[in-house]
Amino acid sequence: MGGEEFIVLMPMTSEPYAVAEKIRKAVESSCFIEGLRITISLGATAYKKGDSIDSLIARADNALYMAKKEGKNRIVVFKEEPSVALHPSV
């Protein structure tokens, strides 16, 4: 993990996209500095039987970099093959 990256581990969560979307919307609707709006791109994955913490982080990190490559304010969920979920531009 590099700068400006964070991990959220959530046991008993089977819908990583829904959780990531809640986080994305919360950041997008917040005003951290007067008049400045921030957006984020997220990579998400779900635990698969036999996963190590390293394999989970690697899949989420891979999905994050795919989201960044696609543009701003995106979510990519890594399952077997990553799937891109785009947030509509306003």
mmCIF file as gemmi writes it, N, C-alpha and C atoms, coordinates in Angstrom:
data_model
loop_
_atom_site.group_PDB
_atom_site.id
_atom_site.type_symbol
_atom_site.label_atom_id
_atom_site.label_alt_id
_atom_site.label_comp_id
_atom_site.label_asym_id
_atom_site.label_entity_id
_atom_site.label_seq_id
_atom_site.pdbx_PDB_ins_code
_atom_site.Cartn_x
_atom_site.Cartn_y
_atom_site.Cartn_z
_atom_site.occupancy
_atom_site.B_iso_or_equiv
_atom_site.pdbx_formal_charge
_atom_site.auth_seq_id
_atom_site.auth_asym_id
_atom_site.pdbx_PDB_model_num
ATOM 1 N N . MET Axp A 1 ? 0.837 -1.175 0 1 0 ? 1 A 1
ATOM 2 C CA . MET Axp A 1 ? 0 0 0 1 0 ? 1 A 1
ATOM 3 C C . MET Axp A 1 ? 0.878 1.234 0 1 0 ? 1 A 1
ATOM 4 N N . GLY Axp A 2 ? 0.457 2.213 -0.77 1 0 ? 2 A 1
ATOM 5 C CA . GLY Axp A 2 ? 1.194 3.468 -0.846 1 0 ? 2 A 1
ATOM 6 C C . GLY Axp A 2 ? 0.451 4.583 -0.144 1 0 ? 2 A 1
ATOM 7 N N . GLY Axp A 3 ? 0.94 5.797 -0.359 1 0 ? 3 A 1
ATOM 8 C CA . GLY Axp A 3 ? 0.297 6.97 0.222 1 0 ? 3 A 1
ATOM 9 C C . GLY Axp A 3 ? -1.113 7.14 -0.309 1 0 ? 3 A 1
ATOM 10 N N . GLU Axp A 4 ? -1.958 7.712 0.516 1 0 ? 4 A 1
ATOM 11 C CA . GLU Axp A 4 ? -3.352 7.977 0.169 1 0 ? 4 A 1
ATOM 12 C C . GLU Axp A 4 ? -4.148 6.708 -0.123 1 0 ? 4 A 1
ATOM 13 N N . GLU Axp A 5 ? -3.725 5.594 0.427 1 0 ? 5 A 1
ATOM 14 C CA . GLU Axp A 5 ? -4.464 4.344 0.301 1 0 ? 5 A 1
ATOM 15 C C . GLU Axp A 5 ? -4.817 3.853 1.696 1 0 ? 5 A 1
ATOM 16 N N . PHE Axp A 6 ? -5.946 3.176 1.791 1 0 ? 6 A 1
ATOM 17 C CA . PHE Axp A 6 ? -6.365 2.614 3.068 1 0 ? 6 A 1
ATOM 18 C C . PHE Axp A 6 ? -7.09 1.308 2.812 1 0 ? 6 A 1
ATOM 19 N N . ILE Axp A 7 ? -7.221 0.512 3.854 1 0 ? 7 A 1
ATOM 20 C CA . ILE Axp A 7 ? -7.902 -0.778 3.771 1 0 ? 7 A 1
ATOM 21 C C . ILE Axp A 7 ? -9.063 -0.777 4.758 1 0 ? 7 A 1
ATOM 22 N N . VAL Axp A 8 ? -10.188 -1.31 4.313 1 0 ? 8 A 1
ATOM 23 C CA . VAL Axp A 8 ? -11.33 -1.528 5.196 1 0 ? 8 A 1
ATOM 24 C C . VAL Axp A 8 ? -11.611 -3.027 5.166 1 0 ? 8 A 1
ATOM 25 N N . LEU Axp A 9 ? -11.47 -3.682 6.303 1 0 ? 9 A 1
ATOM 26 C CA . LEU Axp A 9 ? -11.796 -5.106 6.418 1 0 ? 9 A 1
ATOM 27 C C . LEU Axp A 9 ? -13.132 -5.213 7.13 1 0 ? 9 A 1
ATOM 28 N N . MET Axp A 10 ? -14.059 -5.913 6.49 1 0 ? 10 A 1
ATOM 29 C CA . MET Axp A 10 ? -15.401 -5.996 7.057 1 0 ? 10 A 1
ATOM 30 C C . MET Axp A 10 ? -15.874 -7.44 7.06 1 0 ? 10 A 1
ATOM 31 N N . PRO Axp A 11 ? -15.781 -8.087 8.222 1 0 ? 11 A 1
ATOM 32 C CA . PRO Axp A 11 ? -16.263 -9.462 8.314 1 0 ? 11 A 1
ATOM 33 C C . PRO Axp A 11 ? -17.765 -9.537 8.039 1 0 ? 11 A 1
ATOM 34 N N . MET Axp A 12 ? -18.173 -10.644 7.495 1 0 ? 12 A 1
ATOM 35 C CA . MET Axp A 12 ? -19.588 -10.922 7.242 1 0 ? 12 A 1
ATOM 36 C C . MET Axp A 12 ? -20.194 -9.993 6.185 1 0 ? 12 A 1
ATOM 37 N N . THR Axp A 13 ? -19.368 -9.503 5.284 1 0 ? 13 A 1
ATOM 38 C CA . THR Axp A 13 ? -19.862 -8.659 4.195 1 0 ? 13 A 1
ATOM 39 C C . THR Axp A 13 ? -19.73 -9.439 2.897 1 0 ? 13 A 1
ATOM 40 N N . SER Axp A 14 ? -20.842 -9.723 2.257 1 0 ? 14 A 1
ATOM 41 C CA . SER Axp A 14 ? -20.801 -10.492 1.018 1 0 ? 14 A 1
ATOM 42 C C . SER Axp A 14 ? -20.976 -9.612 -0.214 1 0 ? 14 A 1
ATOM 43 N N . GLU Axp A 15 ? -21.211 -8.33 -0.026 1 0 ? 15 A 1
ATOM 44 C CA . GLU Axp A 15 ? -21.44 -7.415 -1.143 1 0 ? 15 A 1
ATOM 45 C C . GLU Axp A 15 ? -20.408 -6.285 -1.134 1 0 ? 15 A 1
ATOM 46 N N . PRO Axp A 16 ? -19.195 -6.546 -1.618 1 0 ? 16 A 1
ATOM 47 C CA . PRO Axp A 16 ? -18.159 -5.503 -1.564 1 0 ? 16 A 1
ATOM 48 C C . PRO Axp A 16 ? -18.507 -4.253 -2.365 1 0 ? 16 A 1
ATOM 49 N N . TYR Axp A 17 ? -19.262 -4.402 -3.463 1 0 ? 17 A 1
ATOM 50 C CA . TYR Axp A 17 ? -19.616 -3.21 -4.246 1 0 ? 17 A 1
ATOM 51 C C . TYR Axp A 17 ? -20.501 -2.271 -3.435 1 0 ? 17 A 1
ATOM 52 N N . ALA Axp A 18 ? -21.494 -2.818 -2.752 1 0 ? 18 A 1
ATOM 53 C CA . ALA Axp A 18 ? -22.42 -1.974 -1.985 1 0 ? 18 A 1
ATOM 54 C C . ALA Axp A 18 ? -21.686 -1.204 -0.893 1 0 ? 18 A 1
ATOM 55 N N . VAL Axp A 19 ? -20.759 -1.854 -0.218 1 0 ? 19 A 1
ATOM 56 C CA . VAL Axp A 19 ? -19.979 -1.188 0.822 1 0 ? 19 A 1
ATOM 57 C C . VAL Axp A 19 ? -19.093 -0.109 0.204 1 0 ? 19 A 1
ATOM 58 N N . ALA Axp A 20 ? -18.417 -0.445 -0.886 1 0 ? 20 A 1
ATOM 59 C CA . ALA Axp A 20 ? -17.546 0.526 -1.56 1 0 ? 20 A 1
ATOM 60 C C . ALA Axp A 20 ? -18.347 1.727 -2.055 1 0 ? 20 A 1
ATOM 61 N N . GLU Axp A 21 ? -19.542 1.496 -2.548 1 0 ? 21 A 1
ATOM 62 C CA . GLU Axp A 21 ? -20.384 2.594 -3.041 1 0 ? 21 A 1
ATOM 63 C C . GLU Axp A 21 ? -20.797 3.519 -1.898 1 0 ? 21 A 1
ATOM 64 N N . LYS Axp A 22 ? -21.09 2.969 -0.731 1 0 ? 22 A 1
ATOM 65 C CA . LYS Axp A 22 ? -21.421 3.812 0.425 1 0 ? 22 A 1
ATOM 66 C C . LYS Axp A 22 ? -20.236 4.695 0.805 1 0 ? 22 A 1
ATOM 67 N N . ILE Axp A 23 ? -19.044 4.127 0.784 1 0 ? 23 A 1
ATOM 68 C CA . ILE Axp A 23 ? -17.838 4.9 1.101 1 0 ? 23 A 1
ATOM 69 C C . ILE Axp A 23 ? -17.614 5.973 0.05 1 0 ? 23 A 1
ATOM 70 N N . ARG Axp A 24 ? -17.733 5.6 -1.236 1 0 ? 24 A 1
ATOM 71 C CA . ARG Axp A 24 ? -17.519 6.555 -2.327 1 0 ? 24 A 1
ATOM 72 C C . ARG Axp A 24 ? -18.485 7.728 -2.216 1 0 ? 24 A 1
ATOM 73 N N . LYS Axp A 25 ? -19.763 7.427 -1.975 1 0 ? 25 A 1
ATOM 74 C CA . LYS Axp A 25 ? -20.772 8.488 -1.862 1 0 ? 25 A 1
ATOM 75 C C . LYS Axp A 25 ? -20.525 9.378 -0.648 1 0 ? 25 A 1
ATOM 76 N N . ALA Axp A 26 ? -20.115 8.776 0.473 1 0 ? 26 A 1
ATOM 77 C CA . ALA Axp A 26 ? -19.852 9.563 1.685 1 0 ? 26 A 1
ATOM 78 C C . ALA Axp A 26 ? -18.709 10.546 1.458 1 0 ? 26 A 1
ATOM 79 N N . VAL Axp A 27 ? -17.654 10.098 0.803 1 0 ? 27 A 1
ATOM 80 C CA . VAL Axp A 27 ? -16.525 10.994 0.519 1 0 ? 27 A 1
ATOM 81 C C . VAL Axp A 27 ? -16.947 12.069 -0.469 1 0 ? 27 A 1
ATOM 82 N N . GLU Axp A 28 ? -17.637 11.677 -1.523 1 0 ? 28 A 1
ATOM 83 C CA . GLU Axp A 28 ? -18.054 12.623 -2.559 1 0 ? 28 A 1
ATOM 84 C C . GLU Axp A 28 ? -18.958 13.724 -1.997 1 0 ? 28 A 1
ATOM 85 N N . SER Axp A 29 ? -19.799 13.386 -1.027 1 0 ? 29 A 1
ATOM 86 C CA . SER Axp A 29 ? -20.753 14.369 -0.503 1 0 ? 29 A 1
ATOM 87 C C . SER Axp A 29 ? -20.199 15.182 0.668 1 0 ? 29 A 1
ATOM 88 N N . SER Axp A 30 ? -18.987 14.875 1.103 1 0 ? 30 A 1
ATOM 89 C CA . SER Axp A 30 ? -18.378 15.596 2.229 1 0 ? 30 A 1
ATOM 90 C C . SER Axp A 30 ? -17.551 16.771 1.738 1 0 ? 30 A 1
ATOM 91 N N . CYS Axp A 31 ? -17.466 17.777 2.571 1 0 ? 31 A 1
ATOM 92 C CA . CYS Axp A 31 ? -16.629 18.939 2.276 1 0 ? 31 A 1
ATOM 93 C C . CYS Axp A 31 ? -15.518 18.955 3.323 1 0 ? 31 A 1
ATOM 94 N N . PHE Axp A 32 ? -14.332 18.515 2.937 1 0 ? 32 A 1
ATOM 95 C CA . PHE Axp A 32 ? -13.225 18.395 3.875 1 0 ? 32 A 1
ATOM 96 C C . PHE Axp A 32 ? -12.518 19.728 4.115 1 0 ? 32 A 1
ATOM 97 N N . ILE Axp A 33 ? -12.409 20.52 3.094 1 0 ? 33 A 1
ATOM 98 C CA . ILE Axp A 33 ? -11.821 21.855 3.174 1 0 ? 33 A 1
ATOM 99 C C . ILE Axp A 33 ? -12.828 22.787 2.526 1 0 ? 33 A 1
ATOM 100 N N . GLU Axp A 34 ? -13.018 23.938 3.093 1 0 ? 34 A 1
ATOM 101 C CA . GLU Axp A 34 ? -14.046 24.868 2.616 1 0 ? 34 A 1
ATOM 102 C C . GLU Axp A 34 ? -14.08 24.955 1.089 1 0 ? 34 A 1
ATOM 103 N N . GLY Axp A 35 ? -15.201 24.531 0.525 1 0 ? 35 A 1
ATOM 104 C CA . GLY Axp A 35 ? -15.415 24.634 -0.911 1 0 ? 35 A 1
ATOM 105 C C . GLY Axp A 35 ? -14.738 23.561 -1.749 1 0 ? 35 A 1
ATOM 106 N N . LEU Axp A 36 ? -13.969 22.672 -1.152 1 0 ? 36 A 1
ATOM 107 C CA . LEU Axp A 36 ? -13.243 21.654 -1.911 1 0 ? 36 A 1
ATOM 108 C C . LEU Axp A 36 ? -13.95 20.312 -1.79 1 0 ? 36 A 1
ATOM 109 N N . ARG Axp A 37 ? -14.31 19.743 -2.905 1 0 ? 37 A 1
ATOM 110 C CA . ARG Axp A 37 ? -14.929 18.416 -2.938 1 0 ? 37 A 1
ATOM 111 C C . ARG Axp A 37 ? -13.88 17.401 -3.378 1 0 ? 37 A 1
ATOM 112 N N . ILE Axp A 38 ? -13.947 16.23 -2.793 1 0 ? 38 A 1
ATOM 113 C CA . ILE Axp A 38 ? -12.99 15.168 -3.082 1 0 ? 38 A 1
ATOM 114 C C . ILE Axp A 38 ? -13.759 13.952 -3.579 1 0 ? 38 A 1
ATOM 115 N N . THR Axp A 39 ? -13.181 13.248 -4.55 1 0 ? 39 A 1
ATOM 116 C CA . THR Axp A 39 ? -13.73 11.964 -4.984 1 0 ? 39 A 1
ATOM 117 C C . THR Axp A 39 ? -12.643 10.912 -4.795 1 0 ? 39 A 1
ATOM 118 N N . ILE Axp A 40 ? -13.066 9.662 -4.769 1 0 ? 40 A 1
ATOM 119 C CA . ILE Axp A 40 ? -12.11 8.571 -4.617 1 0 ? 40 A 1
ATOM 120 C C . ILE Axp A 40 ? -12.44 7.455 -5.592 1 0 ? 40 A 1
ATOM 121 N N . SER Axp A 41 ? -11.422 6.692 -5.916 1 0 ? 41 A 1
ATOM 122 C CA . SER Axp A 41 ? -11.595 5.45 -6.656 1 0 ? 41 A 1
ATOM 123 C C . SER Axp A 41 ? -11.3 4.322 -5.687 1 0 ? 41 A 1
ATOM 124 N N . LEU Axp A 42 ? -12.047 3.23 -5.812 1 0 ? 42 A 1
ATOM 125 C CA . LEU Axp A 42 ? -11.91 2.121 -4.874 1 0 ? 42 A 1
ATOM 126 C C . LEU Axp A 42 ? -11.737 0.803 -5.603 1 0 ? 42 A 1
ATOM 127 N N . GLY Axp A 43 ? -10.94 -0.06 -5.006 1 0 ? 43 A 1
ATOM 128 C CA . GLY Axp A 43 ? -10.818 -1.438 -5.432 1 0 ? 43 A 1
ATOM 129 C C . GLY Axp A 43 ? -11.356 -2.309 -4.317 1 0 ? 43 A 1
ATOM 130 N N . ALA Axp A 44 ? -12.16 -3.293 -4.648 1 0 ? 44 A 1
ATOM 131 C CA . ALA Axp A 44 ? -12.78 -4.134 -3.623 1 0 ? 44 A 1
ATOM 132 C C . ALA Axp A 44 ? -12.699 -5.595 -4.037 1 0 ? 44 A 1
ATOM 133 N N . THR Axp A 45 ? -12.764 -6.451 -3.054 1 0 ? 45 A 1
ATOM 134 C CA . THR Axp A 45 ? -12.811 -7.884 -3.294 1 0 ? 45 A 1
ATOM 135 C C . THR Axp A 45 ? -13.496 -8.548 -2.108 1 0 ? 45 A 1
ATOM 136 N N . ALA Axp A 46 ? -13.885 -9.778 -2.276 1 0 ? 46 A 1
ATOM 137 C CA . ALA Axp A 46 ? -14.504 -10.542 -1.191 1 0 ? 46 A 1
ATOM 138 C C . ALA Axp A 46 ? -13.601 -11.724 -0.845 1 0 ? 46 A 1
ATOM 139 N N . TYR Axp A 47 ? -13.68 -12.148 0.387 1 0 ? 47 A 1
ATOM 140 C CA . TYR Axp A 47 ? -12.909 -13.298 0.859 1 0 ? 47 A 1
ATOM 141 C C . TYR Axp A 47 ? -13.363 -14.563 0.147 1 0 ? 47 A 1
ATOM 142 N N . LYS Axp A 48 ? -12.382 -15.342 -0.285 1 0 ? 48 A 1
ATOM 143 C CA . LYS Axp A 48 ? -12.649 -16.667 -0.836 1 0 ? 48 A 1
ATOM 144 C C . LYS Axp A 48 ? -11.975 -17.682 0.072 1 0 ? 48 A 1
ATOM 145 N N . LYS Axp A 49 ? -12.601 -18.813 0.268 1 0 ? 49 A 1
ATOM 146 C CA . LYS Axp A 49 ? -12.051 -19.836 1.157 1 0 ? 49 A 1
ATOM 147 C C . LYS Axp A 49 ? -10.587 -20.094 0.818 1 0 ? 49 A 1
ATOM 148 N N . GLY Axp A 50 ? -9.759 -20.042 1.84 1 0 ? 50 A 1
ATOM 149 C CA . GLY Axp A 50 ? -8.336 -20.293 1.649 1 0 ? 50 A 1
ATOM 150 C C . GLY Axp A 50 ? -7.505 -19.045 1.411 1 0 ? 50 A 1
ATOM 151 N N . ASP Axp A 51 ? -8.157 -17.885 1.278 1 0 ? 51 A 1
ATOM 152 C CA . ASP Axp A 51 ? -7.423 -16.634 1.067 1 0 ? 51 A 1
ATOM 153 C C . ASP Axp A 51 ? -6.54 -16.303 2.259 1 0 ? 51 A 1
ATOM 154 N N . SER Axp A 52 ? -5.405 -15.729 1.963 1 0 ? 52 A 1
ATOM 155 C CA . SER Axp A 52 ? -4.57 -15.124 2.999 1 0 ? 52 A 1
ATOM 156 C C . SER Axp A 52 ? -4.828 -13.624 2.968 1 0 ? 52 A 1
ATOM 157 N N . ILE Axp A 53 ? -4.396 -12.924 3.999 1 0 ? 53 A 1
ATOM 158 C CA . ILE Axp A 53 ? -4.544 -11.468 3.997 1 0 ? 53 A 1
ATOM 159 C C . ILE Axp A 53 ? -3.779 -10.872 2.819 1 0 ? 53 A 1
ATOM 160 N N . ASP Axp A 54 ? -2.632 -11.462 2.485 1 0 ? 54 A 1
ATOM 161 C CA . ASP Axp A 54 ? -1.844 -10.958 1.359 1 0 ? 54 A 1
ATOM 162 C C . ASP Axp A 54 ? -2.58 -11.113 0.029 1 0 ? 54 A 1
ATOM 163 N N . SER Axp A 55 ? -3.275 -12.243 -0.165 1 0 ? 55 A 1
ATOM 164 C CA . SER Axp A 55 ? -4.002 -12.429 -1.428 1 0 ? 55 A 1
ATOM 165 C C . SER Axp A 55 ? -5.199 -11.488 -1.512 1 0 ? 55 A 1
ATOM 166 N N . LEU Axp A 56 ? -5.871 -11.247 -0.392 1 0 ? 56 A 1
ATOM 167 C CA . LEU Axp A 56 ? -6.976 -10.283 -0.377 1 0 ? 56 A 1
ATOM 168 C C . LEU Axp A 56 ? -6.487 -8.883 -0.737 1 0 ? 56 A 1
ATOM 169 N N . ILE Axp A 57 ? -5.397 -8.465 -0.097 1 0 ? 57 A 1
ATOM 170 C CA . ILE Axp A 57 ? -4.851 -7.132 -0.364 1 0 ? 57 A 1
ATOM 171 C C . ILE Axp A 57 ? -4.396 -7.02 -1.807 1 0 ? 57 A 1
ATOM 172 N N . ALA Axp A 58 ? -3.759 -8.061 -2.33 1 0 ? 58 A 1
ATOM 173 C CA . ALA Axp A 58 ? -3.278 -8.024 -3.716 1 0 ? 58 A 1
ATOM 174 C C . ALA Axp A 58 ? -4.438 -7.862 -4.697 1 0 ? 58 A 1
ATOM 175 N N . ARG Axp A 59 ? -5.541 -8.597 -4.489 1 0 ? 59 A 1
ATOM 176 C CA . ARG Axp A 59 ? -6.694 -8.466 -5.39 1 0 ? 59 A 1
ATOM 177 C C . ARG Axp A 59 ? -7.327 -7.088 -5.279 1 0 ? 59 A 1
ATOM 178 N N . ALA Axp A 60 ? -7.491 -6.592 -4.061 1 0 ? 60 A 1
ATOM 179 C CA . ALA Axp A 60 ? -8.077 -5.259 -3.877 1 0 ? 60 A 1
ATOM 180 C C . ALA Axp A 60 ? -7.178 -4.188 -4.48 1 0 ? 60 A 1
ATOM 181 N N . ASP Axp A 61 ? -5.871 -4.329 -4.306 1 0 ? 61 A 1
ATOM 182 C CA . ASP Axp A 61 ? -4.924 -3.361 -4.86 1 0 ? 61 A 1
ATOM 183 C C . ASP Axp A 61 ? -4.958 -3.386 -6.389 1 0 ? 61 A 1
ATOM 184 N N . ASN Axp A 62 ? -5.036 -4.58 -6.959 1 0 ? 62 A 1
ATOM 185 C CA . ASN Axp A 62 ? -5.144 -4.715 -8.41 1 0 ? 62 A 1
ATOM 186 C C . ASN Axp A 62 ? -6.414 -4.029 -8.91 1 0 ? 62 A 1
ATOM 187 N N . ALA Axp A 63 ? -7.516 -4.248 -8.219 1 0 ? 63 A 1
ATOM 188 C CA . ALA Axp A 63 ? -8.78 -3.608 -8.598 1 0 ? 63 A 1
ATOM 189 C C . ALA Axp A 63 ? -8.689 -2.092 -8.463 1 0 ? 63 A 1
ATOM 190 N N . LEU Axp A 64 ? -8.02 -1.607 -7.414 1 0 ? 64 A 1
ATOM 191 C CA . LEU Axp A 64 ? -7.851 -0.163 -7.227 1 0 ? 64 A 1
ATOM 192 C C . LEU Axp A 64 ? -7.108 0.454 -8.402 1 0 ? 64 A 1
ATOM 193 N N . TYR Axp A 65 ? -6.013 -0.166 -8.825 1 0 ? 65 A 1
ATOM 194 C CA . TYR Axp A 65 ? -5.253 0.404 -9.935 1 0 ? 65 A 1
ATOM 195 C C . TYR Axp A 65 ? -6.037 0.349 -11.241 1 0 ? 65 A 1
ATOM 196 N N . MET Axp A 66 ? -6.879 -0.659 -11.4 1 0 ? 66 A 1
ATOM 197 C CA . MET Axp A 66 ? -7.751 -0.692 -12.578 1 0 ? 66 A 1
ATOM 198 C C . MET Axp A 66 ? -8.76 0.451 -12.513 1 0 ? 66 A 1
ATOM 199 N N . ALA Axp A 67 ? -9.312 0.714 -11.333 1 0 ? 67 A 1
ATOM 200 C CA . ALA Axp A 67 ? -10.268 1.818 -11.171 1 0 ? 67 A 1
ATOM 201 C C . ALA Axp A 67 ? -9.599 3.151 -11.489 1 0 ? 67 A 1
ATOM 202 N N . LYS Axp A 68 ? -8.384 3.351 -10.997 1 0 ? 68 A 1
ATOM 203 C CA . LYS Axp A 68 ? -7.657 4.595 -11.269 1 0 ? 68 A 1
ATOM 204 C C . LYS Axp A 68 ? -7.386 4.752 -12.761 1 0 ? 68 A 1
ATOM 205 N N . LYS Axp A 69 ? -7.069 3.653 -13.414 1 0 ? 69 A 1
ATOM 206 C CA . LYS Axp A 69 ? -6.791 3.689 -14.857 1 0 ? 69 A 1
ATOM 207 C C . LYS Axp A 69 ? -8.039 4.092 -15.643 1 0 ? 69 A 1
ATOM 208 N N . GLU Axp A 70 ? -9.209 3.661 -15.181 1 0 ? 70 A 1
ATOM 209 C CA . GLU Axp A 70 ? -10.47 3.966 -15.866 1 0 ? 70 A 1
ATOM 210 C C . GLU Axp A 70 ? -10.905 5.415 -15.689 1 0 ? 70 A 1
ATOM 211 N N . GLY Axp A 71 ? -10.41 6.083 -14.669 1 0 ? 71 A 1
ATOM 212 C CA . GLY Axp A 71 ? -10.792 7.471 -14.438 1 0 ? 71 A 1
ATOM 213 C C . GLY Axp A 71 ? -11.103 7.721 -12.979 1 0 ? 71 A 1
ATOM 214 N N . LYS Axp A 72 ? -11.621 8.899 -12.706 1 0 ? 72 A 1
ATOM 215 C CA . LYS Axp A 72 ? -11.903 9.29 -11.326 1 0 ? 72 A 1
ATOM 216 C C . LYS Axp A 72 ? -13.265 8.781 -10.86 1 0 ? 72 A 1
ATOM 217 N N . ASN Axp A 73 ? -13.369 8.643 -9.535 1 0 ? 73 A 1
ATOM 218 C CA . ASN Axp A 73 ? -14.654 8.349 -8.898 1 0 ? 73 A 1
ATOM 219 C C . ASN Axp A 73 ? -15.24 7.017 -9.37 1 0 ? 73 A 1
ATOM 220 N N . ARG Axp A 74 ? -14.419 5.972 -9.349 1 0 ? 74 A 1
ATOM 221 C CA . ARG Axp A 74 ? -14.801 4.656 -9.865 1 0 ? 74 A 1
ATOM 222 C C . ARG Axp A 74 ? -14.669 3.588 -8.793 1 0 ? 74 A 1
ATOM 223 N N . ILE Axp A 75 ? -15.368 2.502 -9.017 1 0 ? 75 A 1
ATOM 224 C CA . ILE Axp A 75 ? -15.236 1.302 -8.19 1 0 ? 75 A 1
ATOM 225 C C . ILE Axp A 75 ? -14.984 0.127 -9.124 1 0 ? 75 A 1
ATOM 226 N N . VAL Axp A 76 ? -13.981 -0.682 -8.793 1 0 ? 76 A 1
ATOM 227 C CA . VAL Axp A 76 ? -13.765 -1.949 -9.481 1 0 ? 76 A 1
ATOM 228 C C . VAL Axp A 76 ? -13.79 -3.04 -8.422 1 0 ? 76 A 1
ATOM 229 N N . VAL Axp A 77 ? -14.627 -4.04 -8.636 1 0 ? 77 A 1
ATOM 230 C CA . VAL Axp A 77 ? -14.7 -5.189 -7.736 1 0 ? 77 A 1
ATOM 231 C C . VAL Axp A 77 ? -13.978 -6.342 -8.406 1 0 ? 77 A 1
ATOM 232 N N . PHE Axp A 78 ? -12.984 -6.885 -7.726 1 0 ? 78 A 1
ATOM 233 C CA . PHE Axp A 78 ? -12.224 -8.01 -8.26 1 0 ? 78 A 1
ATOM 234 C C . PHE Axp A 78 ? -12.859 -9.298 -7.771 1 0 ? 78 A 1
ATOM 235 N N . LYS Axp A 79 ? -13.366 -10.067 -8.71 1 0 ? 79 A 1
ATOM 236 C CA . LYS Axp A 79 ? -13.883 -11.4 -8.384 1 0 ? 79 A 1
ATOM 237 C C . LYS Axp A 79 ? -12.932 -12.365 -9.07 1 0 ? 79 A 1
ATOM 238 N N . GLU Axp A 80 ? -13.399 -13.188 -9.965 1 0 ? 80 A 1
ATOM 239 C CA . GLU Axp A 80 ? -12.486 -14.007 -10.761 1 0 ? 80 A 1
ATOM 240 C C . GLU Axp A 80 ? -11.781 -13.121 -11.775 1 0 ? 80 A 1
ATOM 241 N N . GLU Axp A 81 ? -12.554 -12.292 -12.424 1 0 ? 81 A 1
ATOM 242 C CA . GLU Axp A 81 ? -12.042 -11.261 -13.32 1 0 ? 81 A 1
ATOM 243 C C . GLU Axp A 81 ? -12.583 -9.947 -12.8 1 0 ? 81 A 1
ATOM 244 N N . PRO Axp A 82 ? -11.761 -8.913 -12.768 1 0 ? 82 A 1
ATOM 245 C CA . PRO Axp A 82 ? -12.261 -7.633 -12.255 1 0 ? 82 A 1
ATOM 246 C C . PRO Axp A 82 ? -13.412 -7.111 -13.109 1 0 ? 82 A 1
ATOM 247 N N . SER Axp A 83 ? -14.396 -6.526 -12.457 1 0 ? 83 A 1
ATOM 248 C CA . SER Axp A 83 ? -15.498 -5.902 -13.186 1 0 ? 83 A 1
ATOM 249 C C . SER Axp A 83 ? -15.543 -4.431 -12.814 1 0 ? 83 A 1
ATOM 250 N N . VAL Axp A 84 ? -15.65 -3.595 -13.814 1 0 ? 84 A 1
ATOM 251 C CA . VAL Axp A 84 ? -15.621 -2.156 -13.589 1 0 ? 84 A 1
ATOM 252 C C . VAL Axp A 84 ? -17.04 -1.66 -13.383 1 0 ? 84 A 1
ATOM 253 N N . ALA Axp A 85 ? -17.237 -0.909 -12.34 1 0 ? 85 A 1
ATOM 254 C CA . ALA Axp A 85 ? -18.512 -0.246 -12.091 1 0 ? 85 A 1
ATOM 255 C C . ALA Axp A 85 ? -18.257 1.246 -12.162 1 0 ? 85 A 1
ATOM 256 N N . LEU Axp A 86 ? -18.836 1.882 -13.129 1 0 ? 86 A 1
ATOM 257 C CA . LEU Axp A 86 ? -18.587 3.297 -13.344 1 0 ? 86 A 1
ATOM 258 C C . LEU Axp A 86 ? -19.641 4.128 -12.65 1 0 ? 86 A 1
ATOM 259 N N . HIS Axp A 87 ? -19.205 5.203 -12.061 1 0 ? 87 A 1
ATOM 260 C CA . HIS Axp A 87 ? -20.15 6.16 -11.494 1 0 ? 87 A 1
ATOM 261 C C . HIS Axp A 87 ? -20.464 7.15 -12.596 1 0 ? 87 A 1
ATOM 262 N N . PRO Axp A 88 ? -21.719 7.387 -12.894 1 0 ? 88 A 1
ATOM 263 C CA . PRO Axp A 88 ? -22.053 8.304 -13.985 1 0 ? 88 A 1
ATOM 264 C C . PRO Axp A 88 ? -21.515 9.706 -13.729 1 0 ? 88 A 1
ATOM 265 N N . SER Axp A 89 ? -20.957 10.296 -14.755 1 0 ? 89 A 1
ATOM 266 C CA . SER Axp A 89 ? -20.468 11.67 -14.643 1 0 ? 89 A 1
ATOM 267 C C . SER Axp A 89 ? -21.639 12.625 -14.596 1 0 ? 89 A 1
ATOM 268 N N . VAL Axp A 90 ? -21.482 13.667 -13.81 1 0 ? 90 A 1
ATOM 269 C CA . VAL Axp A 90 ? -22.543 14.668 -13.685 1 0 ? 90 A 1
ATOM 270 C C . VAL Axp A 90 ? -22.212 15.832 -14.571 1 0 ? 90 A 1
